[in-house]
Structures are given as structure tokens and as C-alpha cells.
Amino acid sequence: MSKTELYIGLDVHKETITAAVAEGARTGEVRKAGTITNDLQCLEKLLRRIREDRERRLHVCYEAGPCGFVIARRLEQLGIACTVIAPSLIPKKAGDRIKTDRRDAENLARLLRAGDLSPVYVPDATDEAIGDLCRARTDAVDDRTRAPHRLKAFLLRHGFRYTAKSTWTPAHMGRARARSSPPASPGGSRNARPRSRCTARGDIRGRKRSLASSRFPRSKECRFFSPSGRRRILEPITGTSGPARKSTTRSSRELERRWIPGCSTPRSTVRMPSCSRSRRNSSLTN
């Protein structure tokens, strides 16, 4: 059997690859070969199915894009000719505005057979690593340039104007730090030390108390919560749930009296929400 050449166009995306095949003859058929996931093993299986026998030669092409040159390197290892095409140099018909994966793959296969595509250089692993390093350095330099500009604009919006010529010197940074830092406390250096664990716990208790007071207003209606209902309300705040509540009954009662204003009534006199209107009114008047 004489060797037959097949031209394959791949429309590569992040998730899928659509393949189209063009026969070697100039008037040969151009058909869709299928759509697979973007995986090298699936691609190799598809190419084996398209080849059918070892006498056929395959020519593969796809557009350069964000997926890189992994496919081109793998096909080169398998001995299959692969060309990466420059997307901006692909010939297009005037008025052809319909764009689908199948049409793009068939167009690539047809143009590859005609020799109308412009390839790009496929770098090896070393060249690509150097390019990634240069791009990373460029991004870091750009970020380093933008960050001071953003900070200066922020300070200018808040009324800080530095009139000296040179910026970001020790004098400039000292003035900016003094302008943005809070005023010193009268305690001096003693209060400037890091806060102790007790102080942090006191702040947490204060925040919880303010949260509870804002969530549960001071009114006599709070008395109509049952003990189980009050514990269920306090679970997100105290962090106790399930069996742990049995061992913390006393602490939960103290938290109920402390955090829910109006709920200091003894357990025996607590009214349930399902009580009658007259009993509720009598308890409110008491």
C-alpha cells in the first residue's frame, strides 16, 4: 500500500480538543474526526484511530494559545509532524462570521494541506523556562512600580501632601508613617507593648457582649425564651453544642443572665412562647 498523507487540524481549548481530517489529495474530503477532552492519552488514541495503519503519514497543526506547546512536544516525541500556527496570520474569507469548533478545525486542516499557514517557533523546555523567568521579573517590576503610585494617590486623597523633591526616602516614609499611625496613648512605652492574652480575651468578651446586646434588645419579651431555646441561641457565641452542654449548664445560665437582658428570671417562672395571651400580658405587667 502506498503511503497516504493525512492533514489534521486541532481546535484546542482548555477542556476539549476538536479534530478534523483532510485527505491528502487536493480535492480530498475534509471531515470532522471527533471531540475529545484535552488530555494527551485521549489525543494519542484519537490519532491511532485516524491513522488506521502504519503506512499513513500524519501532519497535525493547531493554533498557538494559552495551552502552550505541550501537544507539539508530545507529538514530536511520537514522530508525528506538528506545526503550531500563528492565529493572527490565518487567512480568512471576507464575510465569514460563523465561528464554531468544527469549522475552525476543518479550516485549519484545509489550509495546512494547501500550505497557507504560517508557523511559529516552538521553544524547547530551557527556552520556555527562561521566558517564564523574564516574564515573572517583568511582572514583579511592574507591580513594584505601581504600588508606590497607588499609595501616594491614597495619601493624597486623605490630605497628605509631601512637598520635598525626593520621595520614598527615610524622611518621606517617616512622615507618612507618622501621618497614618494612630496617636500615642498617655501610658507611654508601657502601653505600646503587644497586648497580652488577657487583654485579647477581654476584647473578645466585650465584642460578644455588644453583639448579644445588639442582637437581643432590652425588653421583657426576652423572658419568653425557654431554657433550651436560650441555649440554642447562645451556641454560636459560646461555641458549645451537643453533649458539651451538659457539662456547661452552670456557665450557660450565667451567660444567659449576662448576655440576654431581661432573661434573669428563674427557670420556674419562664414563660413559653406558646402560652396564652392573658398569661403573657400578666407576666409583662409583673
Buried (B, 14 or more C-beta within 10 A) or exposed (E): EEEBBBBBBBBBBEEBBBBBBBBBEEEBEBEBBBBBEBEEEBBBEBBEEBBEEEEBBBBBBBBBEEBBBEBBBBBEEEEBEBBBBEEEEBEEEEEEEEEEBBBBBBBBBBBBBEEEBEEBEBBEEEEBEEEEEEEEEEEEEEEEEEEEEEEBEEBEEEEEEBEEEEEEEEEBEEBBEEEEEEEEEEEEEEEEEEEEEEEEEEEEEEEBBEEBEEEBEEEBEBBBBBBEEBBEBBBEBBEBEEEEBEEBEEEBBEBBBBBBBBBEBEEEEBBEEEEEEEEBEEBEEE
